[in-house]
Amino acid sequence: MVAAGVINESQFNALYTSRGRLSPDEETLLGSSGNGNLIITSENSGVIMNLLWALGLSNKNPILGMGGQMQNQQYGGAGSFASTGGWTLAVGSAMDHYDAHSFVTLTADQQSLVESVARNIYRPCCGNSTYFPDCNHGMAMLGLLELMASQGASESQMYKAALAVNSYWFPDNYMTLAQYFASKGVDWNAVDPKEALSASYSSAQGYQAVVSQMSAPSTGRSQGGCAV
């Protein structure tokens, strides 16, 4: 992505220098290839989100194409969303790279799996699924699903990883959901990730409905808004 200009390496480094700089592992991930398995932790989840955001934005995929919600003219075109207009770390504009690069190529079955899972993964910052990746978290999740599908991940593995990642990106929200399920006698580790990621719990509206049922609701703070 650096070579293609989706990520302007100097701008990316400058951003994180202002925040205390990238770790050695993060610098290697940005500047080298063949780094093995992607490890996401609470400490690096923000950096990884931005890298996955760039991947989701730029990788060719029908979800971003004319058949998807991003291209629906009632919304003013694909360039008007936080996930596109908000990506300011590219060489040129974000739309120069939107749906433009073949970084991850999927088989028909893998694409079908990505679309199926994406339709059921929501995030607490808005009411849309990953199938409509109009914010940075949605676009990053799309990138993660594409990457996992290309490596043969199963549906259950994708949901499990997605829930873990969403929990890093929205820690307070998912702590509240864990408290909610505990109040129903269900341990968080026993919750079906597909259910937890559904609109009933992980969309902004679903989450607020859960909070309204709790006696001491969380503030629902997330780790970050729709910006780099």
C-alpha positions in Angstrom: 0.0 0.0 0.0 3.0 2.3 0.6 4.4 1.5 -2.8 1.0 2.2 -4.4 0.5 5.5 -2.6 -2.5 4.4 -0.6 -0.4 5.2 2.4 2.0 8.1 2.3 4.7 6.7 4.6 6.2 10.1 5.6 2.8 11.4 6.6 1.9 8.3 8.4 5.2 8.4 10.4 4.7 12.1 11.1 1.2 11.4 12.5 2.5 8.8 14.9 5.6 10.8 15.8 3.2 13.5 17.1 1.6 10.8 19.2 4.8 9.3 20.6 6.1 7.4 17.5 5.5 3.9 16.1 6.8 0.9 17.9 9.6 -1.0 16.2 7.1 -3.8 15.3 4.7 -1.2 13.8 7.6 0.4 11.8 8.5 -3.0 10.4 4.9 -3.8 9.5 4.6 -0.5 7.6 8.0 -0.7 5.9 8.6 -4.3 5.3 7.0 -7.4 3.8 6.7 -11.0 5.0 5.9 -10.1 8.6 4.0 -13.3 9.4 0.7 -13.3 11.2 -0.9 -10.0 12.0 -1.2 -9.6 15.8 -3.7 -7.1 17.1 -3.5 -5.9 20.7 -5.1 -3.2 22.7 -1.8 -1.2 22.4 -1.5 -1.4 18.6 -5.2 -1.6 17.7 -5.3 2.1 16.6 -2.4 1.7 14.2 -3.7 -1.5 12.8 -7.1 0.1 12.3 -5.5 2.8 10.1 -3.6 0.2 8.1 -6.8 -1.9 7.7 -8.7 1.2 6.8 -6.3 1.9 4.0 -6.7 -1.7 2.8 -10.5 -1.7 2.9 -10.6 1.6 1.1 -8.3 0.7 -1.7 -8.7 -3.0 -2.4 -10.9 -3.8 -5.4 -14.2 -5.3 -4.1 -17.8 -5.4 -5.3 -18.9 -4.0 -1.9 -17.3 -0.7 -2.9 -18.5 -0.9 -6.5 -21.6 0.3 -8.3 -23.7 -2.4 -6.7 -22.9 -1.4 -3.2 -24.3 1.2 -0.8 -21.2 3.4 -1.0 -21.9 4.2 -4.7 -25.6 5.0 -4.1 -26.2 8.4 -5.5 -28.7 9.3 -2.8 -25.8 9.7 -0.5 -23.9 11.9 -2.9 -21.4 9.3 -4.2 -18.6 7.3 -2.5 -16.4 10.3 -1.8 -18.7 12.0 0.7 -18.3 9.6 3.6 -16.0 9.7 6.6 -14.3 6.5 5.4 -13.2 8.1 2.2 -13.0 11.9 2.9 -11.4 11.1 6.2 -8.5 9.2 4.8 -5.9 12.0 4.5 -2.7 9.9 4.5 -2.6 8.9 0.8 -0.5 10.2 -2.0 -3.1 12.3 -3.8 -6.7 12.0 -2.7 -8.4 9.0 -1.1 -10.6 8.6 -4.1 -7.6 8.2 -6.4 -7.2 4.9 -4.6 -10.8 3.9 -3.9 -11.6 0.4 -5.1 -8.5 0.7 -7.3 -5.9 -1.9 -6.3 -5.8 -5.7 -6.4 -4.1 -6.2 -3.0 -6.4 -9.1 -2.0 -8.1 -11.2 -4.7 -11.0 -13.4 -3.6 -12.6 -16.4 -5.1 -16.3 -16.3 -5.7 -16.9 -18.4 -2.5 -14.6 -16.1 -0.5 -16.4 -13.0 -1.8 -19.7 -14.5 -0.9 -18.5 -15.2 2.6 -17.2 -11.7 3.1 -20.5 -10.2 1.9 -22.5 -12.5 4.2 -20.4 -11.8 7.3 -20.1 -8.1 6.5 -23.9 -7.7 6.4 -24.1 -8.9 10.0 -21.2 -7.0 11.6 -22.1 -3.6 13.1 -20.2 -1.0 15.1 -21.4 1.2 17.9 -20.5 4.5 16.2 -23.3 4.3 13.7 -26.2 2.2 12.5 -24.6 0.6 9.4 -23.1 -2.8 8.8 -19.6 -3.5 7.4 -21.4 -4.0 4.1 -21.9 -0.2 4.1 -18.4 0.9 5.3 -19.1 4.6 5.6 -16.7 5.2 8.5 -13.2 4.3 9.3 -14.1 1.4 11.6 -16.4 -0.1 8.9 -13.8 0.2 6.2 -11.1 -1.3 8.4 -13.3 -4.2 9.3 -13.9 -4.8 5.5 -10.2 -4.9 5.0 -9.8 -7.4 7.8 -12.6 -9.7 6.5 -11.0 -9.6 3.0 -7.6 -10.5 4.4 -9.0 -13.3 6.5 -11.2 -14.7 3.7 -8.2 -14.7 1.3 -6.3 -16.9 3.8 -9.1 -19.5 4.1 -10.7 -18.4 7.4 -14.0 -19.8 8.2 -17.2 -17.9 9.1 -16.8 -18.6 12.8 -13.2 -17.5 12.8 -14.1 -14.3 11.1 -16.8 -13.5 13.6 -14.5 -14.3 16.5 -11.7 -12.1 15.2 -14.2 -9.3 14.4 -15.6 -9.3 17.9 -12.1 -9.1 19.4 -11.2 -6.2 17.1 -14.4 -4.3 17.7 -13.8 -4.7 21.5 -10.4 -3.1 21.1 -11.8 -0.2 19.0 -14.9 0.3 21.3 -13.7 -0.9 24.7 -16.3 0.7 26.9 -19.2 -0.4 24.7 -18.2 -4.0 24.8 -17.5 -3.9 28.5 -21.0 -2.7 28.9 -22.3 -5.5 26.7 -20.4 -8.0 28.7 -22.1 -6.6 31.9 -25.5 -6.8 30.2 -25.0 -10.5 29.2 -23.7 -11.2 32.7 -26.9 -9.8 34.2 -28.7 -12.4 32.1 -26.5 -15.1 33.5 -24.4 -15.5 30.3 -20.6 -15.2 30.6 -19.1 -13.0 27.9 -16.9 -15.9 26.7 -20.0 -17.9 26.1 -21.7 -15.3 23.9 -21.9 -16.1 20.2 -19.8 -13.5 18.4 -22.2 -13.4 15.5 -25.0 -12.4 17.9 -22.9 -9.9 19.8 -21.9 -8.2 16.5 -25.4 -8.1 15.1 -27.6 -4.9 14.9 -29.3 -5.9 18.1 -26.2 -5.3 20.2 -23.4 -3.6 18.1 -25.2 -1.0 16.1 -25.5 2.4 17.7 -29.3 1.9 18.0 -29.0 -1.6 19.3 -26.3 -0.7 21.8 -28.4 2.2 23.2 -31.4 -0.1 23.6 -29.2 -2.4 25.7 -28.0 0.5 27.8 -31.5 1.7 28.4 -32.2 -1.6 30.0 -29.3 -1.3 32.5 -29.6 0.4 35.8 -26.2 2.1 35.6 -25.4 2.6 31.9 -21.9 3.2 30.6 -21.1 6.4 28.8 -20.4 4.3 25.7 -17.1 6.0 24.9 -15.2 4.6 21.9 -11.5 4.5 21.3 -11.7 7.0 18.5 -14.0 8.8 16.0 -13.9 8.6 12.2 -10.5 10.2 11.8 -6.9 8.9 11.4 
